[in-house]
Amino acid sequence: MNKEATVKNTVTKEESEFKKNLFRILKGSIFAIVLSVVLLLIFALLLTHTNLSENTITPVILTITGISILVGSSISSMKIKKNGLMNGGTVGLIYILVLYLASSLCFTGFSLTTNSLIMLVIGVVTGILGGIIGVNLK
């Protein structure tokens, strides 16, 4: 095998691995979004049919967001087995970007606020933590 064929083989393997990892990151992001929707629907039912205070809405939404991103980034990083910080942070970032894109499409007058930045930080940090956990799971 000549040197040119070896280089081409290496590039092809790297491209294939990159595509697989990108797919896993997207899969983890989608899993996190679906998990959030399910948990938020359960919370909405509890709010509707119980005496839960509306004061619980913001903390519960932040908790559900954090847990969903943590689980999604862990799942994606378990398969990748390296770069947990970057891959997990990417899952968190994709989740938050999808959330804000959907919010801006659904609500008129939507704007970025301090709470938006807090959600972004929570999303990326929990994604990073989930990525670290996922890489270290067997």
N, C-alpha and C positions, 0 to 999 in steps of 0.2 A: 504494500500500500504506500503510495507516495504521500508527500507532505501536504499537498493541496487537498487530497481526498480526506486526510485526517482532520484538517482544519474545517472543511465543509461538514464533515460528520459531527464535529464538536459544536459548530454553530447550529446545526439542525437540532441536536439534542438540547442545547440551551434554549432555543426558540420553543421547542416542544414543552420543556419544563416550565418556561415562562407562561405559556398559554394555559397549562394545567394549573399553575399557581394562581393566575388571574381568575380562572374559572372557580377555583376553591374560595378565593376571596369574595367573589360575587355571590357564590352559594351561601357563604357565611353571612353576608349582608342581607340576603333575601330571607334566610332563616331568622335572623334577628328581627327583621321587620314583621314577618308573619307571627313570630312569638309575641311581639309587642301588641299586634292587633288582637290576638287571642286574649292576652292578659288584660288589655284595656276593655275589651268587650265584657269579660268577667267582672271587672271593676265597675263598669257602667251598670251592669245588672245588679250588683251589690248596692250601688248608690241608689238605684231606682226602688229596690224592694226591701231595703233595710233603713235603719235610722242613722246611717253613716253621715257625718258632717261634711259639708262641702269644703271645709278647711283642709280636708285630707287629700283633695284632688292634686295639688301641686307636688307634695312629697311623694305621693303614690306614682304619679306620672314620671317623676325623676327616677324613682326606684325601678320601675318597670323598664324604663329606657336603659338604665345602667345594667340591669340583669340581662336584658335581651342582647345588648351589645357584647357583654362579657361572654355569654353563652355562644353567640354567633362567631365571635373572634376565636374562641377556644376551639370550636369545631373546625374552623378553616385552618387554624395553625396546627392542629393535631395531624392533619394529612401532609402539610408542607414540611414540618419538622425543622424549620430553620427561620431565622429572621422574624421571630415572634413579635418583636417591638414594631417593626415596620408593617407587617401583615395585619396584626391586630389593630394598630392605629388606622390603617387604611379601611378596615371593616367599619370602625367607628366613624370615620370621616364620611364614608359612603352613606352610612345610615343617616347621619345628621343632614347631609346634603339632600338626600331623598326626602327626609322629613320637611326641610325648609322649602324645597321645590313644591311638594304637595301642599304645604301651607300657603305658599304664595299663589298657587293656582286656585285654591278653595276659598280663601278669605280676601276680600277687598281691603285695601289699606294695610296690608301686611307689611311690616318693616322689621329690620334687624334692631334688636335692643340689647341691653346688658344681659338680660335673661338668655338671649340667643347665644351670646358669647359663652355664658356659663354652660349652656347645653352642649356647645361645641367642645369645650374643654372636658366636660364629663364624658362625652362620647369618645373622644380620642384617648383619654386616660383609661377609661374602662376597656376600650379596645386593646390598648397596649397591655393592660393587666391580663386580659383574656388571651392575648397572643402569647404572653410568657407562660401562662398556665397550660395552654394547648400544646406548646412546643415541649413542655416537660412532662406531659402525660404519656403513658405508654400506649 
